[in-house]
Amino acid sequence: MNDAAVLDDNAASTARPVTPSTILAQELGDVCRQLAAAGGVDAAVLDRLQRARDLAAGLDPYLDQCTTPESPALTELARRTRGTDWAAPDAGGGRLEQEMLSGHVEGQVLKFLLHLADARRVLEIGMFTGYSALAMAEALPDDGVVVACEIDSDVARFAQECFDRSPAGHKITVEVGPAIDSLRRLAAQSPTPRFDFVFVDADKSGYLDYVEFLLAGDPLSPRAVIAVDNTLMQGQPYGDTDLTVNGAAIASFNAALTYDSRVEQVLIPLRDGLTLIRRTP
């Protein structure tokens, strides 16, 4: 990725709504503007709609405000990610977008979960520019390790540059290539590395395969937790809407997980949905 793909802060594009709450806020805002322009709408009804819009629009900023601030290294990584033109051919050519960044609140949730789990070894499936990998590395002890799988070599280089400039970046090892191939390489090592925590945020059609690989093999420590991102997928799995390819993949994943007797899970409405999974005793 060359400098032509990097924008200055003022030119960085505005993130589009990609979570149920931000999509709801945008929809309510559009309805409020249309009704106000049309005229003849009862003022009390319009006021209620505007309050509903404000409730939805204010949620994420308030969560951000009330969450422990991110580290300077994470702030810089996020700034570089948001300041990059991901539509440029040498920056992914439209396959990537800044909205793929995990972000402040989710990063802090992951750090909190690692502290609770007393984790030392973490596996990440799908890294993008490395925000979640670096956040988790910051939560690990000095001898902790994050193994991050990323299919895009250019994005992996972008992330590695950020890791090299950060105090915790030395804890992260990046595996470049299709995630399932990286998982097989890890499983073939002797002894097989075992992980206390796994974060899955990769291609949605691969989610079932990744979790099945983790559950069927021996890469997990006895009390390991698997966290899977985007399991609300913009509200598509439960909304009255046509499913995209990703929406259909997540709906299938959620349904399969619900009836899997090997695990117990909870879907948390954080950003675009975060499902926590653990093996049943």
C-alpha positions as YAML, in Angstrom:
chain: A
units: angstrom
residues:
- id: 1
  name: MET
  ca: [0.00, 0.00, 0.00]
- id: 2
  name: ASN
  ca: [1.58, 3.30, -1.03]
- id: 3
  name: ASP
  ca: [1.10, 6.86, 0.17]
- id: 4
  name: ALA
  ca: [-1.47, 7.61, -2.54]
- id: 5
  name: ALA
  ca: [-3.98, 5.53, -0.62]
- id: 6
  name: VAL
  ca: [-3.60, 7.63, 2.52]
- id: 7
  name: LEU
  ca: [-5.77, 10.70, 3.04]
- id: 8
  name: ASP
  ca: [-5.19, 13.54, 5.46]
- id: 9
  name: ASP
  ca: [-7.50, 13.72, 8.47]
- id: 10
  name: ASN
  ca: [-9.75, 16.33, 6.88]
- id: 11
  name: ALA
  ca: [-10.25, 14.22, 3.76]
- id: 12
  name: ALA
  ca: [-11.07, 11.00, 5.59]
- id: 13
  name: SER
  ca: [-14.46, 9.66, 4.60]
- id: 14
  name: THR
  ca: [-17.32, 9.56, 7.07]
- id: 15
  name: ALA
  ca: [-18.19, 6.11, 8.34]
- id: 16
  name: ARG
  ca: [-21.49, 4.79, 7.07]
- id: 17
  name: PRO
  ca: [-24.01, 3.20, 9.46]
- id: 18
  name: VAL
  ca: [-23.36, -0.54, 9.71]
- id: 19
  name: THR
  ca: [-24.83, -1.54, 13.08]
- id: 20
  name: PRO
  ca: [-28.50, -1.96, 14.01]
- id: 21
  name: SER
  ca: [-28.49, 1.16, 16.22]
- id: 22
  name: THR
  ca: [-26.80, 3.43, 13.68]
- id: 23
  name: ILE
  ca: [-28.96, 2.13, 10.82]
- id: 24
  name: LEU
  ca: [-32.06, 2.70, 12.97]
- id: 25
  name: ALA
  ca: [-30.90, 6.24, 13.76]
- id: 26
  name: GLN
  ca: [-30.42, 7.00, 10.08]
- id: 27
  name: GLU
  ca: [-33.82, 5.56, 9.12]
- id: 28
  name: LEU
  ca: [-35.60, 7.53, 11.84]
- id: 29
  name: GLY
  ca: [-33.73, 10.67, 10.86]
- id: 30
  name: ASP
  ca: [-34.81, 10.27, 7.23]
- id: 31
  name: VAL
  ca: [-38.45, 9.73, 8.27]
- id: 32
  name: CYS
  ca: [-38.38, 12.81, 10.51]
- id: 33
  name: ARG
  ca: [-37.02, 14.98, 7.71]
- id: 34
  name: GLN
  ca: [-39.55, 13.66, 5.19]
- id: 35
  name: LEU
  ca: [-42.50, 14.22, 7.52]
- id: 36
  name: ALA
  ca: [-41.30, 17.69, 8.49]
- id: 37
  name: ALA
  ca: [-40.93, 18.63, 4.81]
- id: 38
  name: ALA
  ca: [-44.35, 17.20, 3.91]
- id: 39
  name: GLY
  ca: [-46.10, 19.31, 6.55]
- id: 40
  name: GLY
  ca: [-49.45, 18.65, 8.16]
- id: 41
  name: VAL
  ca: [-48.01, 16.11, 10.61]
- id: 42
  name: ASP
  ca: [-49.15, 16.34, 14.21]
- id: 43
  name: ALA
  ca: [-46.36, 18.09, 16.15]
- id: 44
  name: ALA
  ca: [-46.60, 15.64, 19.06]
- id: 45
  name: VAL
  ca: [-46.13, 12.65, 16.73]
- id: 46
  name: LEU
  ca: [-43.14, 14.28, 15.05]
- id: 47
  name: ASP
  ca: [-41.64, 15.09, 18.45]
- id: 48
  name: ARG
  ca: [-41.96, 11.43, 19.52]
- id: 49
  name: LEU
  ca: [-40.24, 10.28, 16.34]
- id: 50
  name: GLN
  ca: [-37.42, 12.76, 16.90]
- id: 51
  name: ARG
  ca: [-36.94, 11.52, 20.46]
- id: 52
  name: ALA
  ca: [-36.80, 7.95, 19.16]
- id: 53
  name: ARG
  ca: [-34.20, 9.05, 16.62]
- id: 54
  name: ASP
  ca: [-32.15, 10.75, 19.34]
- id: 55
  name: LEU
  ca: [-32.25, 7.63, 21.54]
- id: 56
  name: ALA
  ca: [-30.85, 5.53, 18.71]
- id: 57
  name: ALA
  ca: [-28.30, 8.14, 17.53]
- id: 58
  name: GLY
  ca: [-27.00, 8.89, 21.00]
- id: 59
  name: LEU
  ca: [-26.36, 5.32, 22.13]
- id: 60
  name: ASP
  ca: [-22.96, 4.61, 20.54]
- id: 61
  name: PRO
  ca: [-21.46, 8.04, 21.37]
- id: 62
  name: TYR
  ca: [-22.57, 7.63, 24.99]
- id: 63
  name: LEU
  ca: [-21.05, 4.15, 25.22]
- id: 64
  name: ASP
  ca: [-17.83, 5.59, 23.83]
- id: 65
  name: GLN
  ca: [-17.90, 8.44, 26.35]
- id: 66
  name: CYS
  ca: [-18.43, 6.11, 29.32]
- id: 67
  name: THR
  ca: [-15.78, 3.55, 28.35]
- id: 68
  name: THR
  ca: [-12.14, 3.68, 29.47]
- id: 69
  name: PRO
  ca: [-10.16, 5.63, 26.83]
- id: 70
  name: GLU
  ca: [-8.09, 3.70, 24.30]
- id: 71
  name: SER
  ca: [-4.32, 3.81, 24.38]
- id: 72
  name: PRO
  ca: [-2.36, 6.31, 22.23]
- id: 73
  name: ALA
  ca: [-1.22, 3.40, 20.03]
- id: 74
  name: LEU
  ca: [-4.82, 2.34, 19.37]
- id: 75
  name: THR
  ca: [-5.84, 5.96, 18.72]
- id: 76
  name: GLU
  ca: [-3.09, 6.26, 16.12]
- id: 77
  name: LEU
  ca: [-3.98, 2.94, 14.48]
- id: 78
  name: ALA
  ca: [-7.63, 4.00, 14.24]
- id: 79
  name: ARG
  ca: [-6.63, 7.40, 12.84]
- id: 80
  name: ARG
  ca: [-4.50, 5.80, 10.13]
- id: 81
  name: THR
  ca: [-7.27, 3.35, 9.26]
- id: 82
  name: ARG
  ca: [-9.92, 6.05, 8.98]
- id: 83
  name: GLY
  ca: [-7.55, 8.26, 7.03]
- id: 84
  name: THR
  ca: [-6.91, 5.67, 4.33]
- id: 85
  name: ASP
  ca: [-8.81, 5.57, 1.05]
- id: 86
  name: TRP
  ca: [-9.81, 1.90, 1.04]
- id: 87
  name: ALA
  ca: [-11.48, 2.31, -2.37]
- id: 88
  name: ALA
  ca: [-8.07, 2.88, -3.97]
- id: 89
  name: PRO
  ca: [-6.82, -0.11, -6.03]
- id: 90
  name: ASP
  ca: [-3.71, -0.52, -3.88]
- id: 91
  name: ALA
  ca: [-5.73, -0.30, -0.66]
- id: 92
  name: GLY
  ca: [-8.17, -3.10, -1.34]
- id: 93
  name: GLY
  ca: [-10.02, -1.61, -4.29]
- id: 94
  name: GLY
  ca: [-13.37, -1.45, -2.52]
- id: 95
  name: ARG
  ca: [-13.11, -4.87, -0.86]
- id: 96
  name: LEU
  ca: [-12.13, -3.17, 2.38]
- id: 97
  name: GLU
  ca: [-13.64, -0.25, 4.29]
- id: 98
  name: GLN
  ca: [-12.93, 1.66, 7.47]
- id: 99
  name: GLU
  ca: [-16.13, 0.27, 9.03]
- id: 100
  name: MET
  ca: [-14.33, -3.08, 9.39]
- id: 101
  name: LEU
  ca: [-12.39, -1.54, 12.30]
- id: 102
  name: SER
  ca: [-13.46, -3.04, 15.64]
- id: 103
  name: GLY
  ca: [-13.15, 0.29, 17.40]
- id: 104
  name: HIS
  ca: [-12.85, 1.69, 20.89]
- id: 105
  name: VAL
  ca: [-15.74, 0.11, 22.82]
- id: 106
  name: GLU
  ca: [-15.39, -3.35, 21.32]
- id: 107
  name: GLY
  ca: [-11.64, -3.20, 21.84]
- id: 108
  name: GLN
  ca: [-12.14, -2.46, 25.52]
- id: 109
  name: VAL
  ca: [-14.69, -5.29, 25.81]
- id: 110
  name: LEU
  ca: [-12.14, -7.72, 24.36]
- id: 111
  name: LYS
  ca: [-9.48, -6.48, 26.77]
- id: 112
  name: PHE
  ca: [-11.91, -6.90, 29.67]
- id: 113
  name: LEU
  ca: [-12.75, -10.45, 28.60]
- id: 114
  name: LEU
  ca: [-9.06, -11.36, 28.43]
- id: 115
  name: HIS
  ca: [-8.51, -10.05, 31.95]
- id: 116
  name: LEU
  ca: [-11.48, -12.09, 33.22]
- id: 117
  name: ALA
  ca: [-10.19, -15.21, 31.46]
- id: 118
  name: ASP
  ca: [-6.62, -14.65, 32.67]
- id: 119
  name: ALA
  ca: [-5.68, -15.35, 29.05]
- id: 120
  name: ARG
  ca: [-2.10, -15.70, 27.87]
- id: 121
  name: ARG
  ca: [-2.53, -17.07, 24.34]
- id: 122
  name: VAL
  ca: [-5.02, -15.51, 21.90]
- id: 123
  name: LEU
  ca: [-5.98, -16.48, 18.35]
- id: 124
  name: GLU
  ca: [-7.56, -13.95, 16.01]
- id: 125
  name: ILE
  ca: [-9.21, -15.07, 12.76]
- id: 126
  name: GLY
  ca: [-9.50, -11.98, 10.57]
- id: 127
  name: MET
  ca: [-7.30, -9.04, 11.58]
- id: 128
  name: PHE
  ca: [-7.89, -6.15, 9.12]
- id: 129
  name: THR
  ca: [-5.64, -3.24, 10.23]
- id: 130
  name: GLY
  ca: [-5.01, -4.76, 13.64]
- id: 131
  name: TYR
  ca: [-7.10, -2.72, 16.09]
- id: 132
  name: SER
  ca: [-8.54, -5.72, 17.94]
- id: 133
  name: ALA
  ca: [-5.23, -7.60, 17.81]
- id: 134
  name: LEU
  ca: [-3.38, -4.69, 19.38]
- id: 135
  name: ALA
  ca: [-6.11, -4.10, 21.96]
- id: 136
  name: MET
  ca: [-5.89, -7.74, 23.04]
- id: 137
  name: ALA
  ca: [-2.10, -7.66, 23.07]
- id: 138
  name: GLU
  ca: [-2.25, -4.69, 25.46]
- id: 139
  name: ALA
  ca: [-4.33, -6.81, 27.86]
- id: 140
  name: LEU
  ca: [-1.91, -9.74, 27.91]
- id: 141
  name: PRO
  ca: [1.04, -10.24, 30.27]
- id: 142
  name: ASP
  ca: [4.56, -9.69, 28.97]
- id: 143
  name: ASP
  ca: [4.86, -13.33, 27.85]
- id: 144
  name: GLY
  ca: [1.43, -13.31, 26.21]
- id: 145
  name: VAL
  ca: [0.94, -14.02, 22.51]
- id: 146
  name: VAL
  ca: [-1.64, -13.01, 19.90]
- id: 147
  name: VAL
  ca: [-1.60, -15.06, 16.69]
- id: 148
  name: ALA
  ca: [-3.54, -13.04, 14.11]
- id: 149
  name: CYS
  ca: [-4.67, -14.55, 10.79]
- id: 150
  name: GLU
  ca: [-5.16, -12.16, 7.85]
- id: 151
  name: ILE
  ca: [-5.70, -13.07, 4.20]
- id: 152
  name: ASP
  ca: [-4.70, -9.71, 2.70]
- id: 153
  name: SER
  ca: [-0.92, -9.23, 2.62]
- id: 154
  name: ASP
  ca: [-1.15, -5.45, 2.06]
- id: 155
  name: VAL
  ca: [-3.43, -4.99, 5.07]
- id: 156
  name: ALA
  ca: [-1.14, -7.24, 7.09]
- id: 157
  name: ARG
  ca: [1.80, -4.94, 6.26]
- id: 158
  name: PHE
  ca: [-0.28, -1.89, 7.25]
- id: 159
  name: ALA
  ca: [-1.06, -3.54, 10.59]
- id: 160
  name: GLN
  ca: [2.53, -4.63, 11.17]
- id: 161
  name: GLU
  ca: [3.70, -1.03, 10.72]
- id: 162
  name: CYS
  ca: [1.31, 0.01, 13.48]
- id: 163
  name: PHE
  ca: [2.38, -2.88, 15.71]
- id: 164
  name: ASP
  ca: [6.06, -1.98, 15.27]
- id: 165
  name: ARG
  ca: [5.35, 1.53, 16.58]
- id: 166
  name: SER
  ca: [3.41, 0.35, 19.66]
- id: 167
  name: PRO
  ca: [4.60, -0.88, 23.06]
- id: 168
  name: ALA
  ca: [2.56, -4.11, 22.90]
- id: 169
  name: GLY
  ca: [3.01, -4.92, 19.23]
- id: 170
  name: HIS
  ca: [5.84, -7.38, 19.85]
- id: 171
  name: LYS
  ca: [3.32, -9.82, 21.33]
- id: 172
  name: ILE
  ca: [1.55, -10.20, 17.97]
- id: 173
  name: THR
  ca: [2.47, -12.76, 15.31]
- id: 174
  name: VAL
  ca: [0.71, -12.35, 11.95]
- id: 175
  name: GLU
  ca: [-0.15, -15.38, 9.81]
- id: 176
  name: VAL
  ca: [-0.86, -14.29, 6.22]
- id: 177
  name: GLY
  ca: [-3.10, -16.40, 3.99]
- id: 178
  name: PRO
  ca: [-6.55, -18.03, 4.06]
- id: 179
  name: ALA
  ca: [-7.51, -18.49, 7.69]
- id: 180
  name: ILE
  ca: [-8.41, -22.16, 7.39]
- id: 181
  name: ASP
  ca: [-4.93, -22.85, 5.96]
- id: 182
  name: SER
  ca: [-3.35, -20.94, 8.84]
- id: 183
  name: LEU
  ca: [-5.42, -22.96, 11.32]
- id: 184
  name: ARG
  ca: [-4.27, -26.20, 9.73]
- id: 185
  name: ARG
  ca: [-0.62, -25.09, 9.88]
- id: 186
  name: LEU
  ca: [-1.00, -24.27, 13.55]
- id: 187
  name: ALA
  ca: [-2.70, -27.60, 14.25]
- id: 188
  name: ALA
  ca: [0.15, -29.45, 12.51]
- id: 189
  name: GLN
  ca: [2.75, -28.00, 14.88]
- id: 190
  name: SER
  ca: [4.09, -30.22, 17.61]
- id: 191
  name: PRO
  ca: [3.07, -29.61, 20.26]
- id: 192
  name: THR
  ca: [-0.16, -28.04, 18.96]
- id: 193
  name: PRO
  ca: [-0.52, -24.51, 20.38]
- id: 194
  name: ARG
  ca: [-3.59, -24.10, 22.57]
- id: 195
  name: PHE
  ca: [-5.45, -20.82, 22.95]
- id: 196
  name: ASP
  ca: [-7.32, -19.32, 25.89]
- id: 197
  name: PHE
  ca: [-9.35, -16.92, 23.76]
- id: 198
  name: VAL
  ca: [-10.32, -16.77, 20.08]
- id: 199
  name: PHE
  ca: [-11.74, -13.75, 18.26]
- id: 200
  name: VAL
  ca: [-13.41, -14.46, 14.91]
- id: 201
  name: ASP
  ca: [-13.98, -11.52, 12.57]
- id: 202
  name: ALA
  ca: [-13.29, -12.77, 9.06]
- id: 203
  name: ASP
  ca: [-15.33, -13.79, 6.00]
- id: 204
  name: LYS
  ca: [-18.83, -14.53, 7.24]
- id: 205
  name: SER
  ca: [-19.30, -17.56, 4.99]
- id: 206
  name: GLY
  ca: [-16.36, -19.18, 6.77]
- id: 207
  name: TYR
  ca: [-17.63, -18.74, 10.33]
- id: 208
  name: LEU
  ca: [-19.15, -22.23, 10.62]
- id: 209
  name: ASP
  ca: [-15.96, -23.85, 9.31]
- id: 210
  name: TYR
  ca: [-13.73, -21.88, 11.68]
- id: 211
  name: VAL
  ca: [-15.76, -22.64, 14.79]
- id: 212
  name: GLU
  ca: [-16.16, -26.30, 13.78]
- id: 213
  name: PHE
  ca: [-12.38, -26.57, 13.34]
- id: 214
  name: LEU
  ca: [-11.84, -25.10, 16.79]
- id: 215
  name: LEU
  ca: [-14.39, -27.37, 18.46]
- id: 216
  name: ALA
  ca: [-13.47, -30.57, 16.64]
- id: 217
  name: GLY
  ca: [-9.72, -30.32, 17.11]
- id: 218
  name: ASP
  ca: [-7.46, -29.55, 20.06]
- id: 219
  name: PRO
  ca: [-6.51, -25.86, 19.74]
- id: 220
  name: LEU
  ca: [-8.51, -24.65, 22.75]
- id: 221
  name: SER
  ca: [-7.52, -24.65, 26.40]
- id: 222
  name: PRO
  ca: [-10.11, -26.20, 28.77]
- id: 223
  name: ARG
  ca: [-11.76, -22.88, 29.70]
- id: 224
  name: ALA
  ca: [-11.32, -21.16, 26.34]
- id: 225
  name: VAL
  ca: [-13.84, -18.63, 25.07]
- id: 226
  name: ILE
  ca: [-14.60, -17.96, 21.40]
- id: 227
  name: ALA
  ca: [-15.91, -14.48, 20.54]
- id: 228
  name: VAL
  ca: [-17.53, -14.06, 17.12]
- id: 229
  name: ASP
  ca: [-18.13, -10.61, 15.66]
- id: 230
  name: ASN
  ca: [-20.94, -9.23, 13.44]
- id: 231
  name: THR
  ca: [-23.51, -11.81, 14.51]
- id: 232
  name: LEU
  ca: [-26.32, -9.25, 14.21]
- id: 233
  name: MET
  ca: [-25.14, -8.30, 10.68]
- id: 234
  name: GLN
  ca: [-26.94, -4.96, 10.43]
- id: 235
  name: GLY
  ca: [-30.15, -6.51, 11.77]
- id: 236
  name: GLN
  ca: [-30.60, -8.76, 8.74]
- id: 237
  name: PRO
  ca: [-30.95, -12.13, 10.55]
- id: 238
  name: TYR
  ca: [-34.01, -10.93, 12.48]
- id: 239
  name: GLY
  ca: [-35.26, -8.01, 10.37]
- id: 240
  name: ASP
  ca: [-37.89, -8.07, 7.66]
- id: 241
  name: THR
  ca: [-35.43, -7.55, 4.83]
- id: 242
  name: ASP
  ca: [-33.80, -9.34, 1.93]
- id: 243
  name: LEU
  ca: [-30.64, -11.07, 3.11]
- id: 244
  name: THR
  ca: [-27.29, -10.27, 1.56]
- id: 245
  name: VAL
  ca: [-24.76, -13.07, 1.15]
- id: 246
  name: ASN
  ca: [-23.20, -12.08, 4.48]
- id: 247
  name: GLY
  ca: [-26.60, -11.74, 6.13]
- id: 248
  name: ALA
  ca: [-27.59, -15.23, 5.03]
- id: 249
  name: ALA
  ca: [-24.26, -16.65, 6.23]
- id: 250
  name: ILE
  ca: [-24.68, -15.09, 9.67]
- id: 251
  name: ALA
  ca: [-28.31, -16.25, 9.92]
- id: 252
  name: SER
  ca: [-27.17, -19.81, 9.15]
- id: 253
  name: PHE
  ca: [-24.29, -19.55, 11.61]
- id: 254
  name: ASN
  ca: [-26.53, -18.31, 14.42]
- id: 255
  name: ALA
  ca: [-29.10, -21.03, 13.76]
- id: 256
  name: ALA
  ca: [-26.47, -23.79, 13.70]
- id: 257
  name: LEU
  ca: [-24.92, -22.54, 16.92]
- id: 258
  name: THR
  ca: [-28.29, -22.42, 18.67]
- id: 259
  name: TYR
  ca: [-28.78, -26.17, 18.20]
- id: 260
  name: ASP
  ca: [-25.19, -27.26, 18.84]
- id: 261
  name: SER
  ca: [-25.23, -29.25, 22.08]
- id: 262
  name: ARG
  ca: [-21.43, -28.98, 22.41]
- id: 263
  name: VAL
  ca: [-21.54, -25.32, 23.35]
- id: 264
  name: GLU
  ca: [-23.36, -22.62, 25.23]
- id: 265
  name: GLN
  ca: [-23.45, -19.10, 23.90]
- id: 266
  name: VAL
  ca: [-24.82, -15.61, 24.37]
- id: 267
  name: LEU
  ca: [-25.33, -12.98, 21.66]
- id: 268
  name: ILE
  ca: [-24.52, -9.51, 23.00]
- id: 269
  name: PRO
  ca: [-25.93, -6.46, 21.14]
- id: 270
  name: LEU
  ca: [-22.54, -4.72, 21.05]
- id: 271
  name: ARG
  ca: [-22.01, -2.76, 17.82]
- id: 272
  name: ASP
  ca: [-22.99, -5.28, 15.11]
- id: 273
  name: GLY
  ca: [-23.37, -8.19, 17.52]
- id: 274
  name: LEU
  ca: [-20.79, -10.19, 19.49]
- id: 275
  name: THR
  ca: [-21.45, -13.85, 20.32]
- id: 276
  name: LEU
  ca: [-19.51, -15.46, 23.17]
- id: 277
  name: ILE
  ca: [-19.14, -19.25, 22.99]
- id: 278
  name: ARG
  ca: [-17.72, -21.86, 25.31]
- id: 279
  name: ARG
  ca: [-17.72, -25.62, 25.36]
- id: 280
  name: THR
  ca: [-20.28, -27.17, 27.69]
- id: 281
  name: PRO
  ca: [-18.75, -29.18, 30.54]
...
